[in-house]
Amino acid sequence: MAKIRFEIPQGGLYYRVSQDFPEATIEVTATHVLSDGRVMAELDVLASDFTEFIEALGREPGVVSVANVATLGPTARCQIMAQTPPYILLAGDLEVLIRYPRIIQAGAFTVEVASRVSQLQKLIEGLHRFYPVVQVLRFGRDRMRTSPGTITAQQHALLHQALAAGYFEVPRRITLTRLAHKLGKSKSSLSRGLALIEEKLAESIAASRS
């Protein structure tokens, strides 16, 4: 288990907006890498001016679209589609688990990572190729600070529906498109929901073996 901070390079995703809004806190709460290599991400944003912030986020290099989903008290939730940041690709290649939320503030990511020591070392070496400054803030063999495998009642219901429909069977008895139509959801919303459930269950397995 490690806590890592790495500065976003100039021209990288979130660099400009985190420089223009240094007081803002961005929490990446879910990501889903699409088949074309782009990523869809859900963000919770604490900023003084949400409208201006989201407009600036839409001008970020590599950002394809931004949608303001909801305002939750002092926090705004939005969804973006963008080029996938290097750290996500590295973590995927190395099978390293990066837990949520992933914090962006003042030009840097702060993330918690769970994996074997050898894979963590490879991740840190890889991050140095893409990010100007990489710091290990904490390292240890302690378990994750929360119960990562806990899914909500709504997520449990969605998982049960997908299982009952045969979505997780090999081969699948139902496609994502047909399942989304059956459940009355958009394909992208269903894909993100299932990806987040899978992430939480994977965290649970990783934590139980740490």
N, C-alpha and C positions, 0 to 999 in steps of 0.2 A: 504494500500500500504506500503510495507516495502522493504528495501534493506538489504540483509543478506550476511555475509561473513562466510564461514566455511572451516576450514583447512582439507585437504585430509589426511586420516590416512595412515600410512605406509602399503604398500601392496594394497591400494585402486587404482582404475582406475585413471590414470594421475599422481599418486604420483611420480613415478620414473622419468618420463619424465620432469615433472615440477621442480624437484630437479636438474636434469642434465642440464636443460636449463632454469635457473632462469630468464634470460632476455626475454624469449619467452612469447608471449601473445597468448592464444588460445581462440577463440570465438566459442562457440557451437551455431550454427545458426539453427539447426533443429534436432529433435530426433523422432524416431518412434519405439515404443516397439513392438516386434514381438510376434507371438503367442507362441513361445517357451521360452519367458521370456528374450531373449536377446534384445539389443537395436541397431538400426542403427542410426548413428549420422553424421551430416555434420559439419566439423570444418574449420574455417579460421585461419591460423597459421601465425604469424609474428615471424620469427626466423632467426638467422644468417646463419644457414646451414639447408635448408629444407630437403635435402636428408638424412642427418644424423639424423635429428629430426624424420622424418617419419619412419626410420629404428628402432629408439629407441621406438617410439610409438607402433610399431608392436611387440616389446618384452614385453610390459606392461602385467601384470597379468590380465587375463580375456579377452584380445583382441583376436578375432578370425581372423580378416582380416583388412588390411588397403589398401586403393587405393588412389593414388595421382591423383586428378581429373584435377586440373588446377593451373596455376600460374598467379596471378592477381597483377601485379606490384610487390611490396615488400611482398605480401601475397600469401601463398599457400593454396589451398582448397583441403581437403581430406575427404574421407568417411571411417568410421570404423564400424565394427560390434563387439560388446563386451557384456560382462555381464552388466546388467542394474545397474547403480549406485543407492545406497539406496535413495538418495534424490528424484529421479524420481519416485520410487515406493511409497515413502511416500506422495509425492504431488498427485499422482494418487489416492491413497487410501482416502486421505483427501479432494479430489476435490479442491486442491489449484492450482492456475494458476501461473506458473513460466514463465516469459516472456523471449524472446530472444533479444539480444544474452546473453548467460551465459558465464561469463569471468573466465578463469583459468589462474592464474599467481602466480609464486613463492609458489607453493604448496597449493593454496586455490582457492575455487570457490567464486565469487561474483555474486549474482543474485538479481533480482527484483521480488517481489511476490505480487499478488493481490488476496485477499480473505476476508472473514469475520474475525474479530478480533479473535474470538474463534478458528477458523481453523488455523490461523497464529500461535497462541499460541501452538496448538497441533503439528504443523509442527516443531516449534523450539524445543519443548520437544523431538520430535522424532529424530531430527537431532543430539541432544546431545547423543543419544544412539550409533550413528555411527561415528561421527566426533569429534576429540579431542577438538577443540575450535570452538564455534559458537558465532558470534557477530551480533547484530542488529545495522547496521550503520545509518539507518534512518527509521522512522516510522511516518506515517501520513495518512490522509484521502484524500490527493490530488490525482488527476487523473494521469494516466500514462503519462510519459513525451512525448510520441509520439502518433500518431494516429494508434493504434494497429490493428484496423480492416481494414486498407487500404490494398487492395491486388493489385498486379501489373496487367497490361493489359494481360500479358501472363497467370497469375493465373486466372483472370476473364474468359478468353477464355477456360481454362481447366475446370473450374467449370461449365461453360455453356455446354460444351461437355458432362461432366459426368451427369449433370442433364437431358439433352436431351436424353441420352442413357438409362436413368432409373436407374442409379447406386444408387441414394439416395432414391429410392422408397422403400416401405415396403409392400411385400417382393421385393427384388431387381430384376429388369428385366434383368440385365447383371452382370456377375461376374467381379472381378478385372482383372482376366486373359484375359477374352474376351475383356474387355474395353481396356486393354493395347495393345492387338493385333490390335484392330480397330484403335487406335490412333498412332500405330507405335512406342510405347514406351516399355521399359522393365517394368516388373511387379513391381520390387523394386523401380524404378524411379517414376512410377506413384503413388505408395503407399505413398512414401515420399512427393511427390508434393501435393497430396490430404490432407495428414495429416497436412502439413504446412498451407494450406488454412483453414482447420477446426480450427487450433490453432489461426490463426489471427481473424477469425470470432468470436471465443469464447472470445478472448481478448476484442473485440469490445463490446460484451454483458456485460462482467464483468465491463468494464470501464464505460459503460452507466448507470450501477446500483450502482457505487461506490459513 
